[in-house]
Amino acid sequence: MPLNAGETGFGGVPEGGLAAGVGNSETAPLLIPEPDPEPVNQWQPLSKGELETAAGGPGWRRARCYLVVLFWIAWVSMLAISVAIVVMSPRPVGTSLKWWQRTVYYRLQPDLSTEAQAEGSEGVSGVCERLPYLRSLGIGALILEGVFTKRVFSSNLTETAENMETLAQIQHLLIESNKADLRVVLDFCNVDPLTLQDVAGNLDKLSNHSAAAQHALKFWLEQGVAGFVICDTDAAYSEKTLLEWRSVLEEFSSQEEERIVVVKQTRDVLHPLNGSGQSNVTLVNMVMRSILPYSDHPLSAQEVADAIETQLQTSEEDIWPSWTVGGEAPHDLKRLLLILMMTLPGSPALEYNPQTGQTQSESLGGGLSHRETDEPSDTNRYKQKTKNSATALFTTLSHSKAREEALLYGSFTFLPFNTSSNSSSSSNSTSSSPSSPPILAFLRSWGCVEFLVLLNVGPEPHSLDPAWAPSLPETGVFVASTGMNHLGSTSLYTLKLQPNEAMAIKLLTPGSYS
């Protein structure tokens, strides 16, 4: 029986038999090769001619124009944004200070007696010799204290020969002060013009006394006096009297040369004007305050520290303050108090001590006496070195006060210390006594400029705790110190204050300059 294998034969062999299948299988390739890739043109840089031809086309010209315009638009936009940031950013506005707000005052009580003039040491002639020296130190005004009696202040200034002699001395001092570019302010504290003549009590007499007081004021203003000082306990400290005085002062004042009235505060709180219910005193220019309270005995270091801390924590008032020491402090704290007065907001008023011949800076009054000494040369050299150091301290402080905006009208911030952390940080060197006053500090800021003032009133050294004020810059530059023995830059983390030492440091903010 034949097998019907189909057209292809048995098992699907193609027709023609095995020979045909074998032949076809041998000629057919086992692997089908991939087609050859098409040739790729390799990249070649354009030649100079081709580049010039392509760059000169309209498309490239249009692209270059767009890029140039985009560059200038971006540059002008960045410039405009920078100017807008500078203009719109908050910044302090400089305050236009009057002369009496920029001045360092020197409280002086010259001896007007005939013996003092003959000796030539503490009399008017001796003071006149030292006026150029005082001006070179940075002092701008003198406050003459204790030179007025009832006869001198009387409207009739030519009653007696003694009045004439006293008047001549004061006029000579005014002339010499004007030559040395020093203003003079007369102290009328505890001198009541209403008691200089007999008062019957009727209105006409009172009116005459008011006219007599105004006549006396005009007389001294004509002599070139820059202002007057009264106490807050005087009868002149009243709204009625000060209004009359203000009219006289405005008559002699100008835009450049304003005549002033200073009130010396003798009580803890400045009371409102007599007859005025307003607490804001607008009829006086400046209030002279004492840092230390008056006491019958020298104050201890703790009492000085408490008084200073009380003043630092007292809020500022509208009236421009003037600072003086007031009470008697230990000798070791004289320079510390000088740095404090010169860095507080307001105008410092240094006091001359006629008994010791020294001021708060231990140098200003030393030149007022010309006594020879037979002390050993080593002692003289030590005193001269101390005097030079005190002079350098005061000169540095006065010049810094005159040119640094932060010390003139910068903001004030009291910086309280953490006593426990401060004690622990200084335990490695010297352990602080529990009764030792802590460091007192405050900050004067104006824009990006900051002055840090540190006061160590106690007898123990103190080191700053790094965690005390983390917002402050770490580095600064010494401006002044009580011993004038610190120079150059310093780090607050390694700073150590010696006993009774004070220092003023200008802080350096990273990325800023001043």
C-alpha positions in Angstrom: 0.0 0.0 0.0 1.7 3.2 -1.1 2.1 6.0 1.4 0.6 9.3 0.3 3.3 11.7 1.7 2.0 14.7 -0.1 3.7 16.9 -2.5 6.7 17.3 -0.4 7.3 13.6 0.1 7.7 11.8 3.4 8.4 13.8 6.5 8.1 17.0 4.6 11.1 16.4 2.4 10.9 18.6 -0.6 10.0 17.1 -4.0 12.9 15.8 -5.9 14.1 13.5 -3.1 16.9 13.6 -0.7 19.3 15.0 -3.2 17.3 18.0 -3.7 16.9 18.6 0.1 20.5 18.1 0.7 21.5 20.4 -2.0 19.3 23.1 -0.7 20.4 22.7 2.9 24.1 23.0 1.9 23.6 26.1 -0.1 21.4 27.8 2.6 23.5 29.7 5.2 23.2 28.5 8.8 23.3 32.1 10.3 21.8 35.0 8.6 24.4 37.8 8.6 23.4 41.3 9.7 23.4 43.9 7.1 26.4 46.2 6.9 25.9 49.5 8.8 25.5 52.6 6.7 28.6 54.8 6.7 28.5 57.6 9.3 30.0 60.9 8.5 32.4 61.8 11.3 32.1 65.4 12.9 34.7 67.8 11.7 35.2 71.4 12.9 34.3 74.1 10.5 37.0 75.7 8.6 37.6 79.5 8.9 35.8 80.2 5.7 32.8 78.0 6.6 32.6 79.5 10.1 32.6 83.1 8.7 29.9 82.0 6.2 27.7 80.5 9.0 28.3 83.3 11.5 27.3 85.9 9.0 23.9 84.3 8.5 20.7 86.0 9.7 20.0 83.4 12.4 23.3 83.9 14.2 23.1 87.6 14.1 19.6 87.5 15.7 20.9 85.1 18.4 23.8 87.3 19.2 21.5 90.4 19.5 19.2 88.5 21.9 22.1 87.4 24.1 23.6 90.9 24.3 20.2 92.4 25.2 19.5 89.6 27.8 22.9 90.2 29.4 22.4 93.9 29.8 18.8 93.4 31.1 20.1 91.0 33.7 23.0 93.3 34.8 20.7 96.3 35.1 18.1 94.3 37.0 20.7 93.1 39.5 22.0 96.7 39.9 18.5 98.0 40.5 17.8 95.2 43.0 21.0 96.0 44.9 20.2 99.7 45.0 16.6 98.9 46.2 17.9 96.7 49.0 20.4 99.4 50.2 17.7 102.1 50.0 14.9 100.1 51.6 17.0 98.4 54.3 16.6 99.9 57.8 19.5 102.0 58.9 20.1 104.5 61.7 19.7 108.1 60.9 22.4 110.4 62.2 21.2 112.8 65.0 22.2 116.4 64.7 23.7 117.1 68.2 24.1 120.5 69.7 27.4 121.6 71.0 26.4 121.0 74.6 25.5 117.4 73.7 28.9 116.7 72.2 31.0 118.4 74.9 33.1 117.0 77.8 32.6 119.3 80.8 35.2 120.1 83.4 33.9 121.2 86.8 36.3 123.7 88.3 36.2 125.8 91.4 39.0 128.4 91.2 40.2 130.3 94.2 39.4 134.0 93.8 41.2 135.1 96.9 44.1 137.5 96.9 46.4 134.8 98.4 45.6 132.4 95.6 46.4 134.9 93.0 49.7 135.7 94.6 50.7 132.1 94.8 49.5 131.5 91.2 48.7 127.8 91.7 44.9 127.4 92.1 43.9 130.9 91.3 42.5 132.3 88.1 46.0 132.9 86.7 47.0 129.3 87.3 43.8 128.1 85.7 44.4 130.3 82.6 47.8 128.8 82.1 46.3 125.3 81.9 43.4 126.1 79.5 45.2 125.1 76.3 46.3 121.9 77.9 42.7 121.1 79.0 41.5 121.8 75.5 44.1 119.5 74.0 42.8 116.7 76.1 39.3 117.0 74.6 37.5 119.1 77.1 35.1 121.5 75.5 33.5 123.5 78.4 34.3 124.6 81.9 31.7 124.7 84.7 32.7 127.4 87.2 31.5 126.5 90.7 31.5 128.4 93.9 32.7 131.7 92.5 29.5 133.6 93.1 28.3 135.4 96.2 25.3 137.6 96.7 27.3 140.7 96.0 28.8 139.3 92.8 25.4 138.3 91.5 23.7 141.6 92.4 22.6 143.8 89.7 25.0 146.5 90.9 28.3 144.9 90.1 30.4 147.9 91.1 29.4 148.3 94.7 32.7 147.5 96.3 36.3 147.1 95.4 36.0 143.4 96.2 33.3 143.0 93.7 35.3 144.8 91.1 38.4 142.6 91.7 36.3 139.4 91.6 34.5 140.6 88.4 37.9 141.4 86.8 39.2 137.9 87.5 36.1 136.2 86.1 36.2 138.3 83.0 39.8 137.5 82.5 39.0 133.8 82.8 36.2 134.2 80.2 38.6 135.9 77.8 41.3 133.3 78.1 38.7 130.5 77.8 37.5 132.0 74.6 41.0 132.1 73.3 41.5 128.4 74.1 38.2 127.5 72.4 36.6 126.6 75.8 33.0 127.5 76.7 32.2 128.6 80.2 29.0 127.7 82.1 28.4 129.5 85.4 27.1 127.6 88.4 24.3 129.4 90.2 23.4 126.4 92.3 22.2 127.4 95.8 22.2 131.1 94.7 18.7 132.5 94.7 18.4 135.8 92.9 15.1 136.6 94.7 16.9 136.8 98.1 19.6 139.2 97.0 17.5 142.3 97.9 14.9 143.0 100.6 11.5 141.8 99.4 8.5 143.4 101.0 6.2 140.9 99.4 4.1 143.0 97.0 3.9 142.3 93.3 5.8 145.4 92.3 8.8 144.3 94.3 8.7 140.8 92.9 8.6 142.2 89.4 11.6 144.3 90.2 13.5 141.3 91.5 12.6 139.4 88.3 13.9 142.3 86.2 17.1 142.4 88.4 17.7 138.7 87.8 17.2 139.1 84.0 19.6 142.0 84.1 22.3 139.9 85.7 21.7 137.1 83.2 22.1 139.5 80.3 25.3 140.9 81.8 27.0 137.5 82.0 25.7 136.5 78.6 27.2 139.6 77.1 30.5 138.6 78.6 30.4 135.4 76.6 29.0 132.9 79.1 27.5 129.8 77.4 24.9 128.9 80.1 24.0 128.5 83.7 23.6 125.7 86.2 20.9 125.6 88.9 19.9 122.9 91.4 16.6 121.1 91.4 16.1 122.5 95.0 16.5 126.2 94.0 13.7 128.6 93.8 14.8 129.3 90.2 13.7 125.8 89.3 10.2 126.7 88.5 8.2 127.1 85.3 7.7 130.8 85.8 11.4 131.6 86.4 12.7 129.3 83.6 10.3 130.8 81.1 11.8 134.2 81.9 15.3 132.8 81.6 14.5 131.1 78.4 13.4 134.3 76.7 16.7 135.9 77.8 18.8 133.0 76.6 17.0 132.9 73.2 17.9 136.6 72.7 21.6 135.7 72.9 21.4 132.3 71.2 22.1 131.5 67.6 21.8 128.4 65.5 25.5 127.6 66.0 25.8 128.9 69.6 22.9 128.0 71.8 22.9 129.2 75.4 21.8 126.5 77.9 20.3 125.9 81.3 21.6 122.9 83.2 19.8 121.4 86.3 21.9 119.6 88.8 19.9 116.7 90.2 20.5 116.4 94.0 17.7 113.9 94.7 17.1 110.4 93.6 14.3 111.4 91.2 14.1 114.7 89.3 10.8 116.2 90.4 8.6 118.1 87.9 9.0 121.8 87.6 7.5 123.9 90.4 4.1 125.0 89.3 4.0 122.5 86.4 2.1 119.2 86.4 4.1 117.9 83.5 6.9 115.4 84.2 8.7 116.2 80.9 10.9 119.2 81.6 11.3 121.1 78.4 12.7 124.4 79.7 16.1 122.9 80.6 18.6 121.5 78.2 20.5 119.1 80.4 20.3 117.3 83.7 23.5 116.6 85.7 23.2 113.4 87.6 25.5 111.7 90.1 26.5 108.1 89.5 27.2 107.5 93.2 25.0 108.7 96.0 26.4 111.3 98.4 27.6 109.8 101.6 29.5 110.9 104.8 31.9 108.0 104.4 33.8 106.6 101.4 31.7 104.0 99.6 32.7 100.4 99.6 33.2 98.4 96.4 29.8 96.7 96.8 28.0 100.0 97.3 29.7 101.4 94.2 28.7 98.3 92.2 25.1 98.6 93.5 24.9 102.3 92.6 26.3 101.7 89.1 24.0 98.8 88.4 21.0 100.9 89.5 22.0 103.7 87.1 22.5 101.2 84.3 19.1 99.7 84.8 17.4 103.1 84.9 15.4 103.8 81.8 16.5 106.8 79.7 14.5 110.0 79.9 13.7 112.7 77.4 16.2 115.1 78.9 19.8 114.9 77.8 21.8 113.6 80.8 25.2 114.7 82.1 27.1 112.4 84.4 29.4 113.2 87.3 30.7 110.9 90.0 29.0 112.5 93.0 29.9 110.4 96.1 33.3 109.5 97.3 34.6 106.3 95.8 37.7 104.2 96.6 40.8 105.5 94.9 41.2 102.2 93.0 37.9 102.8 91.2 38.6 106.3 89.9 39.6 105.2 86.4 36.8 102.7 86.3 34.3 105.5 87.0 36.0 107.6 84.3 35.5 105.0 81.7 31.9 104.6 82.8 31.1 108.3 82.5 32.8 108.6 79.1 30.8 105.7 77.6 27.4 106.3 79.1 24.8 108.1 76.9 25.1 111.8 77.6 27.8 114.3 78.4 30.4 113.6 81.1 31.2 116.3 83.7 34.6 115.7 85.4 35.2 117.2 88.8 38.4 118.8 90.0 39.4 118.1 93.6 41.2 121.1 95.0 42.4 119.2 98.1 44.3 116.6 96.1 45.0 118.6 92.9 43.5 115.7 90.9 40.5 115.0 88.9 38.7 111.7 88.2 41.4 111.0 85.6 44.3 111.7 88.0 45.9 113.9 85.3 43.9 116.9 84.5 44.4 118.7 87.8 48.0 117.7 88.2 49.2 120.5 86.0 47.3 123.2 88.0 50.0 123.1 90.7 53.7 123.7 90.3 55.0 122.2 93.5 58.5 120.8 93.7 59.1 117.5 95.4 62.0 116.0 97.1 60.8 112.4 96.7 63.2 109.7 95.4 63.6 109.5 91.7 62.0 106.0 91.6 58.9 107.4 93.2 58.9 110.4 90.7 59.2 108.0 87.8 56.4 105.9 89.0 54.1 108.9 89.5 55.1 110.2 86.1 54.3 106.9 84.5 50.9 106.8 86.3 50.1 110.3 85.2 51.1 109.5 81.6 48.9 106.4 81.6 46.0 108.4 83.0 46.5 111.2 80.4 46.5 108.6 77.6 43.3 107.0 79.0 41.4 110.3 79.1 42.7 111.4 75.8 41.7 108.1 74.2 38.2 108.2 75.7 37.6 111.9 74.8 38.6 111.4 71.2 36.6 108.2 70.9 33.6 110.0 72.4 34.0 112.8 69.8 34.2 110.7 66.7 32.3 107.4 67.4 28.6 107.7 66.6 27.9 104.6 68.8 29.3 106.5 71.8 27.6 109.8 70.9 24.0 108.8 70.3 24.0 105.0 69.9 21.5 102.8 71.6 22.1 101.6 75.2 21.6 97.9 76.3 22.4 96.7 79.8 23.9 93.2 79.7 23.3 91.3 83.0 25.8 88.6 83.9 25.1 85.1 85.1 27.0 85.0 88.3 27.1 81.3 88.8 28.3 80.5 85.3 30.8 83.3 85.5 32.2 82.0 88.7 32.5 78.5 87.3 34.2 79.7 84.2 36.9 81.5 86.2 37.4 78.7 88.8 40.3 77.4 86.8 42.3 80.5 87.5 41.0 82.2 90.6 37.8 81.3 92.3 35.4 84.2 92.7 34.2 85.1 96.2 30.5 84.9 96.8 30.5 88.4 98.1 32.5 89.7 95.2 30.4 92.0 92.9 29.8 90.5 89.5 31.0 92.1 86.3 28.7 94.9 85.0 28.5 95.4 81.3 26.5 97.3 78.7 26.5 97.7 74.9 26.4 100.9 72.8 25.2 100.2 69.3 24.9 102.3 66.1 24.3 100.4 62.9 26.8 97.6 62.6 29.2 99.2 65.1 29.0 98.0 68.7 31.0 99.0 71.8 31.1 96.6 74.7 32.0 98.2 78.1 33.0 95.8 80.9 33.3 96.9 84.6 34.8 94.7 87.3 34.2 96.6 90.5 35.1 93.7 92.8 38.5 92.7 94.2 38.6 89.4 92.3 39.4 88.7 88.7 36.7 87.5 86.4 36.6 85.7 83.1 33.8 85.9 80.6 31.5 83.0 80.1 31.2 82.1 76.4 27.5 81.4 77.0 27.0 84.8 78.6 26.0 86.7 75.4 26.0 84.3 72.4 24.6 87.0 70.1 27.7 89.1 70.5 30.6 88.8 68.0 33.5 86.8 69.3 36.3 89.2 68.5 36.9 92.8 69.1 39.6 95.5 69.4 40.6 97.2 72.6 39.8 100.9 72.7 40.6 101.8 76.3 41.3 100.1 79.7 42.0 101.4 83.2 45.7 100.5 82.9 46.0 101.2 79.2 47.9 97.9 79.0 45.7 96.2 76.4 46.3 96.7 72.7 45.1 95.1 69.5 42.4 92.5 68.9 41.0 90.1 71.5 38.6 87.2 71.9 35.7 87.5 74.3 36.1 83.8 75.1 39.6 84.3 76.5 39.1 87.7 78.1 39.8 88.1 81.8 39.2 91.3 83.8 41.5 92.0 86.7 40.2 93.5 90.0 38.9 97.1 89.7 39.5 97.0 85.9 37.2 98.4 83.2 37.7 98.2 79.5 35.9 99.4 76.3 36.1 97.0 73.3 34.9 97.8 69.8 33.3 94.6 68.6 34.0 93.3 65.1 31.1 91.8 63.2 32.2 89.2 60.6 31.6 90.5 57.1 31.3 94.1 58.1 33.7 97.0 58.4 33.6 100.3 60.3 
